[in-house]
Amino acid sequence: MKSIRSRQMIVTVNGTSLKKMILLLLFIFMVTLTMVAMMTSLKPEYRISSSSIHHVTNHFSTESLVHLLAFENHYFKQILPEDRKTLKYSNYFFEMLTSINPNDPRSLLGRELPGFSLYDSEIILAGEGTNYTNIPYESSPPLEVLLAEREAASENLEEEEAPSAPPSLTTNGKKVVYIYHTHTQESYLPALKSVTNPNFAHHPTMNVTKVGKKLAEELEKRGIGAVVDTTDFISKLLKNKMEYYQAYDVSRNAVVQAMATHRDVKYLIDIHRDSRRRNATTVTINGVDYARVSFIIGGENAKYQKNLQVVTELHQLLEKKYPGLSRGTFEKKGVGTNGKFNQDLSENAILIEFGGVDNNFNELYRTAAAVADVFSEYYWQAEKVNANTPAQKQ
């Protein structure tokens, strides 16, 4: 009879080491939770993000989402057109791997051609004749251009029209619109003596601030109180030895202070000038020339959707009352641009490009009156809607 011996292995664990391991795991777990909590509690504009992933997800269309839902429920595929029921995944995978969109050659050329990144803007709403060959852009002037002294030319401005009747609606003295000019010294060639180079269209006094003043005057005529900030942010930029792209950091402080000082301010309007030439920035309406306008939206601001809603309605009103005056609405973001344009400070923040380097002040002033006309219509309609909206219960 054979005897079977069993061998047993005894493993001893040091109690102190086990405690240390458990404590280490708990510490890592707590640190991870803390970091996640901190990152998710930050405001959207301060969160860490990947521009590459953000770019890809932005181009992941609603149609693609419907295809994903159709994997679980084929009913969703019924809402797609017959020719779009098959999704080409190869394009998405290719773009994720290379950051190149096969349907948009700019995604490749922008990396290879100097200056082509200017065309990185997206056209949200296109006005008459607007396409990717003539989208608005602002060139950063060399330092010597900003420091140089230039003589302003005398323009023959048209006489003011006869005083109009007092407006039926007013803000009762309240300043509800704040107008400022981040690129304060942006000017126009017709206003500068012996200057023909569009890159030199900058002046410390004969500049976009005159357009801002005119816009405020026209708003006041329509009963809308406005305050104009003519602070020369570019001079402050030069004084502090900052780069041109940091101009929004300088103007931001002024906007925050203005919102605290003028408690009734509801709308922020930042006025700029496009660098495009006359053929892209001028339109003739009823035999009279106007400087065209463009609306710019920062694609990296937390109030993007609200800002877009406002300028969309303004663009549509301009299309209706002054056909061709609006060049459209454009989104700017990514490398080489601010991406916020102070629009994260308010749901009613508007950036308007008034004309281009070749427009004169007669054309600009007509446009300022037209913009004030449609803005007042939008403003009073919005006030009426807000007044008729029942107060929410606390």
C-alpha positions in Angstrom: 0.0 0.0 0.0 1.5 3.3 -1.1 1.4 6.3 1.1 0.7 9.7 -0.4 2.4 12.7 1.1 1.0 16.1 0.3 3.4 19.0 0.1 2.0 22.3 1.2 3.6 25.7 0.4 3.3 28.3 3.1 3.6 31.9 2.0 4.2 34.5 4.6 3.4 38.2 4.0 5.0 40.9 6.0 2.1 42.8 7.6 3.9 46.1 7.4 4.6 45.8 3.7 1.0 44.9 3.0 -0.2 48.0 4.9 2.2 50.2 2.9 0.9 48.8 -0.4 -2.8 49.3 0.6 -2.0 52.9 1.7 -0.1 53.6 -1.5 -3.0 52.4 -3.6 -5.5 54.5 -1.6 -3.2 57.5 -2.0 -3.0 57.1 -5.8 -6.8 56.6 -5.9 -7.5 59.8 -3.9 -5.0 61.8 -5.9 -6.6 60.6 -9.2 -10.1 61.5 -7.9 -8.8 65.0 -6.8 -7.2 65.7 -10.1 -10.3 64.6 -12.1 -12.5 66.8 -9.8 -10.3 69.8 -10.3 -10.1 69.5 -14.0 -13.9 69.0 -14.4 -14.7 71.9 -12.1 -12.7 74.4 -14.1 -14.5 76.8 -16.5 -14.5 75.5 -20.1 -12.0 78.1 -21.2 -9.4 77.0 -18.6 -9.7 73.3 -19.0 -6.8 71.3 -20.5 -7.8 70.1 -24.0 -6.3 68.5 -27.1 -6.7 70.8 -30.1 -6.3 67.7 -32.4 -9.1 65.8 -30.7 -11.2 69.0 -30.6 -10.7 69.5 -34.3 -11.7 66.0 -35.2 -14.8 65.9 -33.0 -15.9 69.3 -34.4 -16.0 67.7 -37.8 -17.8 64.6 -36.6 -21.2 65.5 -38.1 -24.7 64.9 -36.9 -25.1 62.5 -39.8 -22.2 60.4 -38.4 -23.8 60.3 -35.0 -27.0 59.0 -36.5 -25.0 56.2 -38.1 -23.5 55.3 -34.7 -27.0 55.2 -33.2 -28.2 53.0 -36.1 -25.8 50.3 -35.0 -28.0 49.7 -32.0 -31.3 50.7 -33.6 -31.8 50.5 -37.4 -34.8 52.8 -37.1 -32.5 55.9 -36.9 -31.1 55.1 -40.4 -34.6 55.9 -41.9 -34.1 59.6 -41.4 -31.0 59.7 -43.6 -31.3 60.3 -47.4 -30.9 57.3 -49.6 -27.5 58.4 -50.9 -26.2 58.9 -47.4 -27.1 55.7 -45.7 -23.6 54.3 -46.1 -20.9 56.1 -44.1 -17.4 56.3 -45.4 -15.3 55.6 -42.3 -12.0 55.7 -44.3 -12.2 59.5 -44.4 -12.7 59.8 -40.6 -9.8 57.4 -39.8 -7.6 59.1 -42.3 -8.2 62.5 -40.7 -7.7 61.2 -37.2 -4.3 59.7 -38.2 -3.0 62.6 -40.3 -5.2 65.7 -39.3 -5.8 66.1 -43.0 -9.4 66.4 -44.2 -9.6 64.9 -47.8 -12.5 67.2 -48.5 -10.6 70.4 -47.4 -7.3 71.0 -49.1 -6.6 73.8 -46.6 -5.8 71.2 -44.0 -2.7 70.2 -46.0 -1.7 73.4 -47.6 -2.0 75.4 -44.4 1.1 73.5 -43.1 3.1 73.8 -46.2 2.5 77.3 -47.6 3.6 80.4 -45.6 0.7 82.6 -44.7 -1.9 80.1 -45.8 -3.1 79.7 -42.2 -5.0 83.0 -42.8 -7.6 80.8 -44.5 -8.1 78.6 -41.5 -11.3 80.5 -40.6 -14.6 78.8 -41.1 -17.5 80.4 -43.0 -20.5 80.0 -40.7 -22.9 82.2 -42.8 -21.8 83.4 -46.2 -22.8 86.8 -47.6 -23.0 87.7 -51.3 -19.8 86.7 -53.1 -18.1 85.4 -50.0 -15.9 82.3 -50.3 -12.6 81.0 -48.9 -10.6 83.2 -51.4 -11.8 86.4 -49.9 -12.6 85.7 -46.2 -11.7 88.6 -43.8 -8.2 88.7 -42.3 -6.2 91.1 -40.3 -2.5 91.5 -40.9 -0.2 92.1 -37.9 1.7 95.3 -38.7 5.5 95.5 -38.2 6.6 97.4 -35.1 8.1 100.2 -37.1 4.7 100.8 -38.8 3.0 101.4 -35.4 5.8 103.7 -34.2 6.0 105.8 -37.4 4.3 109.2 -37.5 1.8 109.6 -40.4 -0.2 112.6 -41.5 -3.9 112.3 -41.8 -5.6 113.4 -45.0 -8.6 115.7 -45.0 -11.7 114.0 -46.3 -14.8 115.7 -47.7 -17.4 114.2 -45.5 -21.1 114.4 -46.5 -23.2 116.8 -44.5 -25.3 115.5 -41.7 -29.0 114.8 -42.5 -31.7 117.0 -40.9 -32.4 116.1 -37.3 -34.9 113.3 -37.1 -37.9 113.0 -34.7 -37.2 111.8 -31.2 -37.3 108.0 -30.9 -40.5 106.4 -29.6 -38.5 104.0 -27.5 -35.4 104.8 -25.3 -33.3 103.2 -22.7 -34.0 106.2 -20.5 -30.4 107.3 -20.3 -29.0 103.8 -19.5 -25.9 102.9 -21.4 -26.7 99.4 -22.6 -24.0 99.1 -25.4 -20.2 99.3 -24.8 -18.2 100.0 -27.9 -14.4 99.5 -28.0 -11.6 98.9 -30.5 -9.0 96.3 -29.6 -6.8 97.1 -32.7 -7.3 100.7 -32.1 -4.9 102.1 -34.7 -6.4 100.2 -37.7 -7.1 102.9 -40.3 -8.1 103.4 -43.9 -5.9 104.5 -46.8 -8.2 107.3 -48.0 -7.8 108.9 -44.6 -4.0 108.8 -44.6 -1.9 111.3 -46.6 0.7 109.8 -49.1 0.1 106.2 -47.9 -0.7 103.6 -50.5 0.7 100.4 -48.9 -2.2 98.6 -47.1 0.2 97.3 -44.5 0.8 100.9 -43.4 -2.9 101.7 -42.9 -2.5 102.5 -39.2 -2.8 105.8 -37.3 -3.1 106.8 -33.6 -6.2 109.1 -34.1 -7.6 108.7 -37.7 -8.8 105.2 -37.2 -11.6 102.8 -36.4 -12.5 104.8 -33.3 -14.2 107.3 -35.6 -16.5 104.5 -36.8 -17.2 103.6 -33.2 -18.2 107.1 -32.3 -20.5 107.3 -35.4 -22.1 104.0 -34.4 -22.8 105.3 -30.9 -24.3 108.5 -32.3 -26.6 106.5 -34.6 -27.7 104.2 -31.7 -28.5 107.2 -29.6 -30.7 108.6 -32.3 -32.7 105.3 -32.1 -33.0 105.6 -28.3 -30.2 103.1 -27.4 -27.7 104.5 -24.9 -24.1 103.6 -25.8 -20.7 104.4 -24.3 -17.6 104.5 -26.5 -14.2 103.6 -25.2 -11.5 105.2 -27.4 -8.5 103.9 -25.3 -5.5 103.3 -27.5 -4.8 99.7 -26.6 -2.0 99.5 -29.2 -0.1 102.3 -27.4 -0.4 100.4 -24.2 0.7 97.2 -26.0 3.9 99.0 -27.2 4.5 100.6 -23.9 4.5 97.2 -22.1 6.6 95.6 -24.9 3.9 93.1 -25.7 3.2 91.3 -29.0 0.4 92.4 -31.3 -1.6 89.2 -30.7 -1.7 90.2 -27.0 -3.9 93.2 -27.8 -7.0 91.3 -26.6 -5.3 90.8 -23.2 -5.0 94.6 -22.9 -8.6 95.4 -24.1 -10.0 92.6 -21.9 -9.1 94.5 -18.7 -10.9 97.5 -20.0 -14.0 95.5 -20.9 -14.1 93.9 -17.5 -13.8 97.3 -15.8 -16.4 98.8 -18.1 -18.9 96.1 -17.2 -18.3 96.7 -13.6 -18.7 100.5 -14.0 -21.6 100.5 -16.3 -24.0 98.0 -14.8 -26.6 98.5 -17.5 -24.3 97.3 -20.3 -25.8 94.3 -22.1 -23.9 94.3 -25.4 -20.2 94.5 -26.2 -19.2 95.6 -29.7 -15.5 95.4 -30.7 -14.9 97.3 -34.0 -12.1 96.3 -36.4 -11.1 96.9 -40.0 -10.5 94.2 -42.6 -7.2 94.0 -44.6 -9.1 93.1 -47.8 -9.1 95.5 -50.8 -12.1 97.5 -52.1 -13.6 94.9 -54.4 -14.3 92.6 -51.5 -15.3 95.2 -48.9 -17.6 97.6 -50.8 -21.2 97.2 -52.0 -23.5 99.6 -53.9 -27.1 99.8 -52.5 -29.5 102.0 -54.3 -26.7 103.7 -56.2 -24.8 104.5 -53.0 -21.5 102.8 -51.8 -21.3 101.2 -48.4 -18.4 99.6 -46.6 -19.3 95.9 -46.0 -19.2 94.3 -42.6 -18.1 90.9 -41.3 -19.0 89.3 -38.0 -16.2 87.3 -36.3 -16.9 84.6 -33.7 -14.1 83.2 -31.5 -14.4 79.4 -31.8 -12.8 78.8 -28.4 -15.0 80.9 -26.2 -17.4 79.4 -23.7 -20.4 81.5 -24.9 -19.9 80.6 -28.6 -23.5 79.5 -29.2 -25.1 82.5 -27.7 -22.7 84.9 -29.5 -23.5 83.1 -32.7 -27.2 83.4 -32.2 -26.9 87.2 -31.9 -24.8 87.8 -35.0 -26.8 85.3 -37.0 -29.9 87.4 -36.4 -28.1 90.7 -37.2 -26.7 89.2 -40.4 -30.2 88.1 -41.5 -31.6 91.5 -40.7 -28.9 93.2 -42.8 -29.6 90.7 -45.7 -33.2 91.7 -45.6 -32.9 95.5 -45.3 -29.4 96.1 -46.9 -28.7 93.2 -49.3 -25.0 92.5 -49.7 -23.9 94.7 -46.8 -22.9 91.7 -44.7 -20.1 89.6 -45.9 -21.2 86.9 -43.4 -20.2 85.3 -40.2 -16.8 83.7 -39.7 -15.3 81.5 -37.0 -11.7 81.9 -36.0 -9.7 79.7 -33.7 -6.5 77.7 -33.4 -2.8 78.6 -33.7 -2.1 82.2 -34.6 -5.3 83.7 -33.4 -6.8 84.6 -30.0 -9.8 82.3 -30.3 -11.9 84.1 -27.7 -11.9 87.8 -28.6 -13.3 88.6 -25.2 -16.5 87.0 -26.2 -16.4 84.7 -23.2 -17.2 87.7 -21.1 -20.8 88.1 -22.4 -23.5 86.2 -24.3 -24.0 89.4 -26.3 -20.4 90.1 -27.4 -20.0 91.1 -31.0 -16.9 91.7 -33.1 -17.5 93.6 -36.4 -15.1 94.3 -39.2 -16.1 97.6 -40.8 -14.9 97.8 -44.4 -11.4 97.3 -45.6 -8.2 99.4 -46.1 -9.7 101.2 -49.2 -13.0 102.4 -47.8 -13.5 106.0 -47.0 -15.4 107.5 -44.0 -18.4 108.5 -46.0 -18.9 104.8 -46.8 -18.1 103.7 -43.3 -20.5 106.2 -41.7 -23.4 105.0 -44.0 -22.6 101.5 -42.9 -22.6 102.6 -39.2 -26.0 104.0 -39.7 -27.3 100.8 -41.3 -25.8 98.6 -38.6 -27.4 100.9 -35.9 -30.7 100.6 -37.8 -30.8 96.8 -37.8 -29.3 96.5 -34.3 -32.0 98.8 -32.9 -34.6 96.6 -34.5 -33.0 93.5 -33.0 -32.6 95.2 -29.6 -36.1 96.4 -29.2 -37.5 93.1 -30.4 -35.4 91.2 -27.8 -36.5 93.6 -25.1 -40.1 93.0 -26.0 -39.6 89.2 -25.9 -37.8 89.5 -22.5 -40.6 91.7 -21.1 -43.3 89.2 -22.2 -41.4 86.2 -20.7 -42.8 85.2 -17.3 -40.4 85.5 -14.5 -39.0 82.1 -13.4 -39.9 80.9 -10.0 -37.1 80.8 -7.5 
